[in-house]
Amino acid sequence: MARSPRRFPRRRSLVVRLTAVSLLIALASIAATAWLAVQTTTRAIQQEQGQALSGDATIYTELLGFAAVNHTWDQVGPRLRTLSEQTGRRVVLTTLDRRVLGDSGGAPVTLPVKATASVDPLHVDPVLLPEAGTSGIDPRAVGPFRLPPPERDRLTSLATKAAACLASLGLPSQVRDSPSGRPLLTGLDALTARYYAGKCLLFELAEPTPTEQAALISLNDAVNRCLEDQGGGQVKIDLDLQVLDVPDQRPVQGCLDASRREQLTPYVAPPALLFTLGPGGSPLPTFTLSRENLTRILAVTGGVLVLAVALTALVARRLSRPLRALTEAAQQDRPAPVKSRDEVGYLAAAFNDLTARRERIEEQRKAMVGDIAHELRNPLNVIRGRLEAAEDGHLPFDRALSASLLEETVLLQHIVDDLQDLAAADAGQLRLHPEPADAAELAGHVAAAHADRAAAAGVTLAVDTTGDCALEADPVRLRQVVGNLVTNAIRHTPAGGRVTIHVSSTVDEVSLAVADTGTGIAAADLPHVFDRFWRAEKSRSRQTGGSGLGLAIVRHLVQAHGGTVTVESEVDTGTTFTVRLPRRYNGKPA
């Protein structure tokens, strides 16, 4: 009986929850976007007016370079006017006490309280000039290391010859001048330079000139004095300003930076303050968003929010429609009418498959219950009828009656045992006790146990063995497998027929085949022979006996051993059931 659709509380509805979450996300996104837009706009205005140093990087870098190669600001005027023409700004340079050192032009103006930047080549912010490194010294400030023209010309000549020598060896390089005027060879790795140093004049090129030697001696003396004051040992600084044989890098680096600043101070311009102003000399204005602009941004934000709410509600309703259809189908116990090819469609297809399988299983369960009732009813009716006849005095209660009742009771016990075995197999509780066994010997025992039954049916029962048939298996269960197959074969083989148990082996497995010359099984019925309570028409009818469970038990027991069972049959010719088992039991059923 179909159940009425269940009503969920509105607060738990998927539409409500999805809409609420989407609205929260949309609101947060829009608020963040509006905030970022305001911040970005304000920052852009500030950058345009020159309040951030990054907007005046060109002016700052140029003036640092001027200060690095000039010991005074006396000739800075032309440079300021050139920078003013390039940037459209008025540039004013003052001392630290705000005495004007240079002005790009115009009437005197009142300078802002805060300078744009401090220009000092010996104390540079590495963020603004990465080339300065951790020392904070502009690399263009070389001081006493600047080479005079004769030394520069000699080194340039050596560098040109070294480059030509390297080029002849297939090693291209370029000659580049350093800030001190010393030519440098670029494009070579350190290993290559060391290998060809003696052949291509690289040793001569690396030797310090007299000017550089004097500057190095002065720098080494200053560094070692600093280290001596701090209780450190003596070190040596090379031409690349690298410290050799350093016991502790931290105090040496501090002394090196301090000594370099001391050595360079007479050669660089003193620190100065930089001011960048508007074209007319007025301070650059500071802009903020007006009330109208703020209102416009809020209006746009509100419109976007309303649109987001509408779209989110529409999408949420559309997305939840197939879920509602799937829920109603589940509640009413019918297939879901969802055909989409997304996750919900896949879920609906899986649900429909599950519904179909459940219906098939239910039909099988009903058929199985009917079959079990039928199988149990027959012997019970016989037992009851004969007991009632004996009770009414129509039959004598003698040995023949007790033997008949015992036979029917054994049949009942056999059916119950078979059902118990199948239930254990279905529950995964079928326990095996494997041990070394001989399949040929086991087949002989089964043949001996069924010899009387075969003789009574007029059927010849034989065993045919080939090769070594040792294996590891549960002998009790294996005898049950072969016994069921032999019983089935005898039952369906007419008098004068033959049943043969063939036992053979390969390197990895042992085969037991039970072949009969009976009536055979039709090709259309072969896929069903291992189904529970299945019987073919005529030759497999109830009159031939059997519960219809034997072959199903055979399949479960063989699979529990990790083997396989197959059947081949031809009508009016015979049937062969073949069991293949691995020689070694691995505890992993197939």
Legacy VTK file of the C-alpha trace (Angstrom):
# vtk DataFile Version 3.0
C-alpha trace
ASCII
DATASET POLYDATA
POINTS 590 float
0.000 0.000 0.000
1.432 3.335 -1.070
2.127 5.785 1.704
1.127 9.420 1.537
3.988 11.865 0.883
5.740 12.966 4.048
5.667 16.669 4.855
9.046 18.074 5.918
9.323 21.194 8.123
9.906 24.224 5.917
13.134 25.055 7.741
14.520 21.641 6.667
13.428 21.985 3.055
16.274 21.676 0.565
15.001 24.756 -1.257
15.085 26.833 1.922
18.510 25.606 2.997
20.043 25.941 -0.448
18.558 29.404 -0.840
19.810 30.487 2.592
23.324 29.208 1.980
23.431 30.750 -1.479
22.210 34.070 -0.114
24.873 34.053 2.579
27.539 33.320 0.003
26.194 35.958 -2.362
25.935 38.535 0.433
29.460 37.839 1.639
30.813 37.936 -1.911
29.071 41.162 -2.769
30.110 42.806 0.509
33.687 41.713 -0.012
33.584 42.898 -3.623
32.211 46.291 -2.618
34.812 46.676 0.134
37.608 45.681 -2.206
36.295 48.053 -4.860
36.300 50.970 -2.414
39.734 50.071 -1.100
41.149 49.541 -4.572
39.693 52.796 -5.856
41.041 54.759 -2.897
44.431 53.114 -3.209
44.509 53.814 -6.940
43.776 57.496 -6.290
46.509 57.610 -3.674
48.969 56.001 -6.041
48.036 58.468 -8.776
48.671 61.442 -6.509
52.167 60.134 -5.655
51.703 59.514 -1.957
53.020 55.965 -2.379
56.730 55.673 -3.149
56.123 53.031 -5.816
54.551 55.731 -8.031
57.811 57.737 -7.904
60.191 54.796 -8.361
61.881 56.385 -11.365
62.675 59.637 -9.523
63.886 57.771 -6.444
66.134 55.374 -8.377
67.667 58.127 -10.502
68.503 60.298 -7.503
69.992 57.324 -5.641
72.244 56.681 -8.634
73.317 60.328 -8.702
74.133 60.265 -4.971
76.123 57.032 -5.356
78.625 58.544 -7.831
78.759 62.150 -6.604
80.028 63.263 -3.221
77.838 66.419 -3.237
74.421 67.505 -4.572
75.875 70.583 -6.290
75.143 69.423 -9.856
71.719 67.818 -9.191
69.667 70.688 -10.700
69.735 69.524 -14.361
68.880 65.988 -13.254
65.847 67.272 -11.289
64.572 69.242 -14.289
64.896 66.177 -16.553
62.980 64.033 -14.079
60.275 66.709 -13.801
59.809 66.702 -17.570
59.605 62.910 -17.633
57.090 62.514 -14.796
55.116 65.761 -14.816
55.959 66.317 -11.165
57.793 69.110 -9.424
60.795 67.585 -7.643
62.406 69.258 -4.629
65.482 67.923 -2.814
66.460 69.194 0.658
68.904 68.380 3.420
67.685 66.574 6.494
67.040 69.971 8.135
64.963 70.981 5.014
67.488 73.317 3.397
66.785 73.200 -0.327
69.508 71.429 -2.336
67.733 71.506 -5.671
64.373 72.339 -7.230
63.088 71.398 -10.652
61.727 74.944 -11.048
58.990 77.387 -10.091
58.289 79.771 -7.261
59.265 78.721 -3.752
56.582 76.564 -2.111
55.765 75.326 1.334
56.860 71.724 1.538
54.611 69.027 3.035
55.252 67.884 6.576
56.091 64.380 5.383
58.738 63.810 2.719
58.099 61.409 -0.120
61.307 59.497 0.601
64.791 59.721 2.064
67.600 59.477 -0.502
70.685 57.837 1.025
72.765 55.400 -1.099
74.260 53.882 2.054
70.887 53.090 3.644
68.555 51.814 0.934
65.315 49.911 1.494
65.870 46.547 -0.285
62.153 46.469 -1.146
62.513 49.662 -3.191
65.904 48.690 -4.636
66.393 44.884 -4.548
69.930 45.225 -5.930
71.011 46.674 -2.583
70.566 43.254 -0.938
70.656 42.786 2.811
73.467 45.315 3.272
71.241 48.226 2.196
74.130 49.779 0.182
73.473 50.902 -3.391
75.743 48.720 -5.614
76.476 51.810 -7.755
78.375 53.320 -4.790
81.923 52.010 -5.356
84.013 54.829 -3.857
87.745 54.040 -3.840
87.195 50.949 -5.973
86.454 53.072 -9.069
89.188 52.346 -11.611
91.185 55.131 -13.252
91.226 55.139 -17.107
94.617 53.388 -17.535
93.640 50.458 -15.328
90.192 50.285 -16.921
91.678 50.225 -20.434
94.142 47.471 -19.509
91.417 45.264 -17.993
89.101 45.923 -20.950
91.834 44.749 -23.304
92.371 41.602 -21.205
88.609 40.930 -21.092
88.323 41.290 -24.874
91.156 38.802 -25.421
89.648 36.378 -22.857
86.251 36.535 -24.588
87.867 35.865 -27.957
89.795 32.897 -26.478
86.625 31.432 -24.988
84.729 31.967 -28.235
87.406 30.011 -30.124
86.709 27.117 -27.727
82.973 27.255 -28.388
82.151 29.119 -25.155
80.414 32.398 -25.980
80.587 35.160 -23.360
79.891 38.873 -23.114
81.953 41.724 -21.673
80.003 43.975 -19.311
81.249 46.932 -17.254
80.582 46.919 -13.529
79.846 50.179 -11.634
83.553 50.435 -10.687
84.600 50.247 -14.355
85.986 46.707 -14.072
84.941 44.600 -17.095
83.102 41.369 -16.273
82.639 38.257 -18.409
79.044 37.036 -18.295
77.480 33.852 -19.639
80.009 31.495 -17.981
79.390 29.128 -15.095
81.918 28.886 -12.279
83.147 25.404 -13.250
83.870 26.439 -16.841
85.605 29.637 -15.700
87.931 27.664 -13.391
88.715 25.073 -16.061
89.735 27.584 -18.723
91.150 30.237 -16.366
94.798 29.545 -17.178
94.255 29.132 -20.919
92.190 32.283 -21.542
93.796 34.898 -19.217
91.035 34.625 -16.634
93.538 34.536 -13.767
95.135 37.821 -14.954
91.673 39.351 -15.406
90.680 38.434 -11.816
93.781 39.991 -10.206
93.047 43.257 -8.314
94.526 46.430 -9.793
96.671 48.709 -7.621
93.626 50.931 -7.019
91.474 47.970 -5.970
94.298 46.509 -3.886
94.657 49.734 -1.907
90.891 49.905 -1.351
90.801 46.257 -0.266
93.628 46.774 2.244
91.779 49.723 3.736
88.521 47.763 3.912
90.209 44.715 5.481
91.852 46.881 8.120
88.522 48.485 9.023
86.697 45.135 9.201
89.387 43.535 11.375
89.427 46.534 13.731
85.678 46.171 14.131
86.006 42.442 14.777
88.816 43.020 17.269
86.575 45.409 19.222
83.950 42.650 19.346
86.454 39.972 20.327
86.439 38.284 16.908
89.301 36.859 14.862
91.024 38.150 11.738
89.382 37.668 8.335
90.127 38.536 4.737
87.782 40.229 2.253
88.241 39.460 -1.454
87.481 41.633 -4.469
83.892 40.318 -4.652
83.402 41.526 -1.046
83.178 37.914 0.106
84.539 36.996 3.539
87.133 34.191 3.579
87.621 31.756 6.502
84.682 33.037 8.532
84.295 31.525 12.024
80.945 33.245 12.678
79.129 34.969 9.824
76.865 37.306 11.800
79.363 39.661 13.470
81.582 39.617 10.354
78.733 40.694 8.099
77.790 43.500 10.465
81.399 44.738 10.598
81.707 44.441 6.798
78.578 46.545 6.180
79.643 49.146 8.752
83.198 49.330 7.329
81.900 49.710 3.782
79.643 52.599 4.806
82.590 54.223 6.580
84.795 53.782 3.512
82.127 55.037 1.044
80.868 58.035 3.018
83.424 60.523 1.550
82.532 59.407 -1.971
78.706 59.645 -1.890
76.339 62.550 -1.448
74.977 63.131 2.058
71.438 61.930 2.882
68.645 64.116 1.498
64.851 64.388 1.617
62.834 64.000 -1.573
59.546 65.840 -2.127
57.338 65.260 -5.173
54.661 67.910 -5.771
51.989 68.741 -8.328
52.943 70.415 -11.630
52.306 73.873 -10.174
54.193 73.144 -6.986
51.129 72.486 -4.853
50.903 69.345 -2.723
49.242 66.459 -4.541
45.552 66.360 -3.483
44.135 63.551 -1.425
40.919 62.191 -2.866
38.177 60.274 -1.077
34.967 58.916 -2.478
32.110 61.424 -2.411
28.671 60.712 -0.994
27.307 60.401 -4.521
29.931 57.799 -5.451
29.301 55.855 -2.272
25.544 55.940 -2.957
26.120 54.745 -6.510
28.267 51.822 -5.296
25.686 50.858 -2.680
22.880 51.036 -5.247
24.761 48.797 -7.652
25.558 46.420 -4.806
21.900 46.276 -3.781
20.805 45.621 -7.365
23.318 42.825 -7.717
22.126 41.364 -4.408
18.469 41.382 -5.536
19.431 39.754 -8.828
21.505 37.161 -6.972
18.541 36.359 -4.698
16.212 35.857 -7.663
18.665 33.720 -9.599
19.564 31.665 -6.515
15.911 30.950 -5.732
15.236 29.975 -9.356
18.274 27.701 -9.555
17.554 26.158 -6.138
13.978 25.355 -7.135
15.077 23.886 -10.438
17.810 21.793 -8.823
15.515 20.430 -6.132
12.733 19.403 -8.553
14.240 16.008 -9.469
15.053 15.382 -5.810
11.390 15.961 -4.911
10.348 13.577 -7.687
12.793 10.957 -6.393
11.516 11.377 -2.833
7.893 10.994 -3.901
8.781 7.857 -5.910
10.496 6.327 -2.884
7.563 7.137 -0.603
4.976 5.748 -3.052
7.081 2.646 -3.874
7.248 3.220 -7.617
10.017 3.939 -10.171
11.395 7.482 -10.209
10.539 9.513 -13.348
13.914 11.295 -13.412
15.736 11.228 -16.768
18.496 13.828 -16.268
22.150 12.892 -16.839
23.572 14.460 -13.723
24.168 13.090 -10.227
20.434 13.093 -9.455
19.758 11.197 -12.688
22.348 8.577 -11.756
20.812 8.307 -8.292
17.349 7.864 -9.813
18.631 5.164 -12.179
20.271 3.350 -9.265
17.040 3.685 -7.267
14.994 2.239 -10.146
17.441 -0.665 -10.509
17.236 -1.294 -6.780
13.432 -1.269 -6.952
13.451 -3.757 -9.826
15.916 -6.034 -8.007
13.840 -5.847 -4.838
10.732 -6.873 -6.781
12.596 -9.794 -8.369
13.966 -10.873 -4.989
10.487 -10.646 -3.508
9.106 -12.852 -6.278
11.936 -15.327 -5.747
11.285 -15.317 -2.015
7.605 -16.068 -2.513
8.429 -18.846 -4.976
11.046 -20.259 -2.607
8.630 -20.244 0.340
6.078 -22.056 -1.823
8.677 -24.606 -2.922
9.817 -25.241 0.644
6.214 -25.666 1.794
5.586 -28.071 -1.086
8.721 -30.112 -0.361
7.930 -30.379 3.338
4.204 -31.012 2.807
4.658 -34.210 0.804
6.518 -36.286 3.427
4.483 -34.713 6.227
1.224 -35.679 4.477
2.502 -39.217 4.072
3.522 -39.431 7.734
0.202 -37.940 8.907
-1.901 -40.114 6.627
-0.274 -43.329 7.717
-0.351 -42.363 11.393
-4.077 -41.524 11.120
-4.707 -44.818 9.300
-2.846 -46.700 12.033
-4.745 -44.757 14.694
-8.078 -45.665 13.059
-7.041 -49.300 12.833
-6.860 -49.442 9.027
-3.116 -50.136 9.098
-1.277 -52.339 11.551
1.405 -50.548 13.555
4.151 -52.941 12.583
7.762 -52.860 11.385
6.760 -52.022 7.792
4.878 -48.956 8.982
7.756 -47.752 11.180
10.211 -48.296 8.290
7.972 -46.230 5.989
7.674 -43.456 8.567
11.432 -43.515 9.124
12.039 -43.174 5.375
9.795 -40.096 5.187
11.443 -38.672 8.316
14.883 -39.130 6.769
13.633 -37.314 3.659
12.438 -34.431 5.857
15.779 -34.374 7.684
17.596 -34.324 4.339
15.556 -31.323 3.155
16.141 -29.462 6.434
19.891 -30.193 6.306
20.060 -28.917 2.732
18.234 -25.728 3.699
20.564 -25.267 6.659
23.628 -25.632 4.401
22.248 -23.065 1.946
21.403 -20.655 4.763
24.960 -20.963 6.118
26.384 -20.318 2.641
24.182 -17.255 2.145
25.245 -15.894 5.542
28.924 -16.502 4.810
29.103 -18.957 7.723
29.871 -22.101 5.738
32.915 -23.500 7.559
35.402 -25.819 5.907
38.101 -27.934 7.544
40.684 -28.527 4.831
43.256 -31.288 5.145
45.369 -33.379 2.737
43.126 -35.711 0.748
43.177 -37.969 -2.310
40.379 -37.257 -4.776
40.645 -40.712 -6.348
40.300 -42.453 -2.991
37.395 -40.172 -2.069
35.637 -40.971 -5.365
36.053 -44.673 -4.631
34.390 -44.243 -1.227
31.451 -42.408 -2.786
31.062 -45.109 -5.450
31.096 -47.810 -2.786
28.472 -45.943 -0.734
26.142 -45.640 -3.766
26.757 -49.088 -5.200
23.550 -50.601 -3.757
21.414 -47.700 -5.006
22.940 -47.946 -8.480
22.433 -51.716 -8.561
18.807 -51.307 -7.507
18.277 -48.828 -10.349
20.019 -51.110 -12.847
22.789 -48.541 -13.430
26.490 -49.354 -13.717
28.615 -47.147 -11.414
32.383 -46.923 -12.127
35.423 -44.786 -11.227
38.089 -43.749 -13.742
41.281 -42.231 -12.261
44.231 -40.608 -14.065
47.427 -39.207 -12.480
48.219 -37.963 -8.983
44.991 -36.555 -7.480
46.234 -35.305 -4.110
44.806 -31.992 -2.945
43.954 -29.952 0.147
40.202 -29.876 0.830
37.471 -30.665 3.359
36.921 -34.408 2.739
33.446 -34.460 4.298
32.194 -31.587 2.153
33.930 -32.935 -0.935
32.237 -36.312 -0.472
28.968 -34.429 -0.134
29.634 -32.700 -3.478
30.466 -35.908 -5.338
27.671 -37.799 -3.561
25.061 -35.229 -4.622
26.251 -35.395 -8.215
26.269 -39.223 -8.215
22.814 -39.384 -6.607
21.482 -36.943 -9.175
23.070 -38.928 -12.033
21.689 -42.298 -10.834
18.240 -40.806 -10.358
18.076 -39.579 -13.958
19.767 -42.511 -15.684
17.447 -45.283 -16.906
18.134 -48.981 -16.250
20.991 -50.287 -18.319
22.734 -46.917 -18.258
26.114 -46.014 -16.874
27.441 -43.405 -14.386
31.207 -42.788 -14.326
33.258 -40.717 -11.904
36.309 -39.427 -13.813
39.162 -38.135 -11.631
42.101 -36.361 -13.312
44.644 -33.686 -12.468
46.973 -31.006 -13.790
49.845 -29.200 -12.136
47.544 -26.726 -10.366
44.135 -28.388 -10.040
42.195 -31.617 -9.663
39.052 -32.362 -11.696
36.150 -34.621 -10.726
33.625 -35.223 -13.500
30.405 -37.216 -12.977
29.088 -38.366 -16.369
25.887 -40.285 -16.995
24.113 -41.753 -20.009
20.740 -40.469 -18.887
18.030 -38.443 -20.569
20.082 -35.227 -20.580
19.050 -31.599 -20.097
17.795 -29.218 -22.769
20.140 -26.359 -23.706
17.583 -23.768 -22.603
17.458 -25.331 -19.123
21.224 -25.576 -18.519
21.592 -22.012 -17.044
19.045 -22.939 -14.328
20.282 -26.318 -13.124
22.033 -24.779 -10.085
18.978 -22.726 -9.042
17.222 -23.747 -5.862
14.098 -25.937 -6.253
14.528 -25.934 -10.007
13.386 -28.998 -11.955
13.067 -29.442 -15.677
9.846 -30.792 -17.108
9.308 -34.524 -17.390
12.709 -36.053 -16.666
13.285 -33.771 -13.669
9.740 -33.941 -12.283
8.829 -34.665 -8.673
8.254 -38.311 -9.459
11.996 -38.807 -9.844
12.546 -37.658 -6.250
14.922 -35.040 -4.887
14.340 -31.669 -3.248
15.854 -29.470 -5.947
18.557 -28.258 -3.539
21.386 -30.692 -4.205
22.985 -28.893 -7.159
22.675 -25.488 -5.441
24.575 -26.942 -2.469
27.193 -28.377 -4.823
27.846 -24.962 -6.329
28.245 -23.271 -2.906
30.584 -25.969 -1.580
32.781 -25.895 -4.691
32.994 -22.094 -4.616
33.879 -22.249 -0.919
36.882 -24.390 -1.902
37.922 -21.782 -4.485
36.861 -24.013 -7.392
34.304 -24.042 -10.194
31.538 -26.395 -11.326
30.213 -26.595 -14.884
27.664 -28.747 -16.712
27.481 -30.098 -20.254
24.489 -32.035 -21.497
22.790 -33.334 -24.603
19.211 -34.578 -24.630
18.877 -38.397 -24.857
22.681 -38.715 -24.678
23.760 -37.825 -21.184
25.031 -35.156 -18.783
28.466 -34.390 -17.338
29.051 -32.237 -14.248
32.733 -31.193 -13.890
34.205 -29.893 -10.624
37.633 -28.229 -10.754
39.430 -27.603 -7.465
42.834 -26.018 -6.758
45.361 -28.392 -5.257
46.039 -25.982 -2.381
43.163 -24.465 -0.430
43.714 -20.717 -0.093
40.719 -19.803 2.028
39.398 -17.416 -0.636
36.227 -18.771 -2.258
35.812 -17.930 -5.915
LINES 1 591
590 0 1 2 3 4 5 6 7 8 9 10 11 12 13 14 15 16 17 18 19 20 21 22 23 24 25 26 27 28 29 30 31 32 33 34 35 36 37 38 39 40 41 42 43 44 45 46 47 48 49 50 51 52 53 54 55 56 57 58 59 60 61 62 63 64 65 66 67 68 69 70 71 72 73 74 75 76 77 78 79 80 81 82 83 84 85 86 87 88 89 90 91 92 93 94 95 96 97 98 99 100 101 102 103 104 105 106 107 108 109 110 111 112 113 114 115 116 117 118 119 120 121 122 123 124 125 126 127 128 129 130 131 132 133 134 135 136 137 138 139 140 141 142 143 144 145 146 147 148 149 150 151 152 153 154 155 156 157 158 159 160 161 162 163 164 165 166 167 168 169 170 171 172 173 174 175 176 177 178 179 180 181 182 183 184 185 186 187 188 189 190 191 192 193 194 195 196 197 198 199 200 201 202 203 204 205 206 207 208 209 210 211 212 213 214 215 216 217 218 219 220 221 222 223 224 225 226 227 228 229 230 231 232 233 234 235 236 237 238 239 240 241 242 243 244 245 246 247 248 249 250 251 252 253 254 255 256 257 258 259 260 261 262 263 264 265 266 267 268 269 270 271 272 273 274 275 276 277 278 279 280 281 282 283 284 285 286 287 288 289 290 291 292 293 294 295 296 297 298 299 300 301 302 303 304 305 306 307 308 309 310 311 312 313 314 315 316 317 318 319 320 321 322 323 324 325 326 327 328 329 330 331 332 333 334 335 336 337 338 339 340 341 342 343 344 345 346 347 348 349 350 351 352 353 354 355 356 357 358 359 360 361 362 363 364 365 366 367 368 369 370 371 372 373 374 375 376 377 378 379 380 381 382 383 384 385 386 387 388 389 390 391 392 393 394 395 396 397 398 399 400 401 402 403 404 405 406 407 408 409 410 411 412 413 414 415 416 417 418 419 420 421 422 423 424 425 426 427 428 429 430 431 432 433 434 435 436 437 438 439 440 441 442 443 444 445 446 447 448 449 450 451 452 453 454 455 456 457 458 459 460 461 462 463 464 465 466 467 468 469 470 471 472 473 474 475 476 477 478 479 480 481 482 483 484 485 486 487 488 489 490 491 492 493 494 495 496 497 498 499 500 501 502 503 504 505 506 507 508 509 510 511 512 513 514 515 516 517 518 519 520 521 522 523 524 525 526 527 528 529 530 531 532 533 534 535 536 537 538 539 540 541 542 543 544 545 546 547 548 549 550 551 552 553 554 555 556 557 558 559 560 561 562 563 564 565 566 567 568 569 570 571 572 573 574 575 576 577 578 579 580 581 582 583 584 585 586 587 588 589
